[in-house]
């Protein structure tokens, strides 16, 4: 089989890149280790920056997002019983859109199928060959038979545990990582959100987040120990802990109900450099991970897709190499800024085992400064809605 771009991974970044390139007449094939149904069971974030929203519209898959997504002009930050709002509209003249990652992934799948996009599911043994040559190719195994795809370029959109990043030799790669000493216990429930905007809450018991997917589907999180397992937490224990970590004003009107999904995610910050090796380009979690505190995971993938899409179009349409040559540099410049925002927001709102009395006082001072200072709120809002590409 031959194609112009072989995309490894059929998550939202791989699907989005494929659809964008299809609209420009550029042929792609996507390889996916799991099934479509499995990918759509992953419960992920749903806060979209303007840049991601614009890419969805450019790909021709933004209608349901525009019809059903919720525009958020700000967010609430709580500290004990105190809370304040950061207005994205006033401080950054922008907003975010709340639309679940599962739903936008479904939209992308539907469009790729409608346009006869090539997605090969349930593949094993993917190997990227000759990425540092002028003739890369990808092999994979399906139904006990090895297959080969010859291509001009390879986009690695296969996540942190995929093969793409590891294809870059260890002598070339440099990796940066910070592991956090806690995780997030997340619960999805068919209940109305406690507030019409996200609530980020710091308390002496730990961090909590009140989020949503739609008007009757809520997503809540509490900071937990890495040694915990989801089964350690009954629904009743979760709701009691959540109420204890948010201001009484919100706890008193919290609607509880049976959880329909419960999981624990460890938190890490991770970046690999470079994001390009020859004709292999890394995108999304294959190259970087952020803690979810700043709502940047999906959005950092979108910025990668933005840079790579325009670079590939310039190459295939006009023979220009500059976009591909500078892809890693441009992508990483924005990634590190997103990493900084996610890291500082995580440090601001969570309890850390090693915190002493001075550290706690400094944390309180940082939150109070954000509450009282318009310039600090502007910096927060500009980062939250997304820095320009």
Steps between C-alpha positions, in 0.01 A plus 500: 500500500614856430389829650639849541475514880477197728345594833560273799214531746128570449441723798375856450835638382555231237140524380509878485824506303365240260178692435678831454741347248214320322331835442818612322509191280790343693467124549541343844471161666444469877616197699324434832580230755148490643147514359295814444267393782792464741640843417158654562482349849791715616371775728712806447496877534251724333633858523594626154711803424408727212779350290357149530149625424626676187677182380181297545310751290778506239477121481127528437400321820401789724121508461403280796769663712355843417144380562556309823819644651486741792682832481678584825606860552679432828577259780470493878794449733426407861726500802330352803167682533620796294460507124537743211447502126755561225324644198647382171284750314621799702862397542574332165205599279439133426334184628529121502250242379398204715439202271602151599803341335296184446246696298749686284682172435167348394444793265843446344443126460163560334652745255796277413258216431267724299793605280636143473806579706740209540516384863641156572397377845639231730854505368797360692875521465516845342857587398610824335788442259736742330362812666840664453502419129314628194287183484338421835257215537292345774436134561227350714335167570130435456332160500842335542624655175762773469414798281704793374408863431741714296461870563664839476455591868394338828298678769535339843169560679507181705536635852754466777523119478507484119785405270554838334703676769711189559584489130719806552837364619578545868820677396285766331212530747511704816214452743385721787259370761347593833281251685255635755446318832122465454231418248151614408200283580238587238130420508250542217135528606170571329433802718475874428826691554537674833592824320472635146879540481788284617592528867864441599520458876794488739432382855693367796371154401635527146402620155157455336358591160136535401463464126233396252426341164149632448200625698434155648845341496758608755866414547652543846852439630676483834872477566583154635790277594683312227448185704122533474290294259157603367336212688636645824253785461127443533277758335393623844861544611582695185207738533576560868862579421410728210257696718768539765742653247278761336338808658175435684323725251562235231489192723150587621358488147707208368276236342645151552421171332646166396833519319498372143880509473771519763874507442829623645759675289856572619635846422819567309672767296699364208670634187722330247730690265518513204150441368632423154749242379544498126154437357343397829303766688370452855165648603308517827568254780766328291716805569365666812263460794367762742315459828132566432476796735537757222277321243786484252543132402268490200577860411875452482436218253293742294788747476726222372241411236474865400874529434530163329191541283609833356856372455383193306265704282782740417723205407250308288342805336795735455811290564595715799707332772523774762190397695620143531855606583381728781212286626673373814632843596160670459304225671735478797503877553126491563506167683741623766275800568203267544712276724587803713134598541391146587786460746444833677124443524560153643746638755254776591200281581622162630629376833850356492639258759816702555325835555600679815337797669695747284404319179133511596521872575660562160227300330236709676682818400507390134125431502427834668718680248307338214172601666600864548723581204354568155833445325534155659147415390583616147800266488287214632215567256727537196665168577174322577323600178815413306806687385510581126649245260 
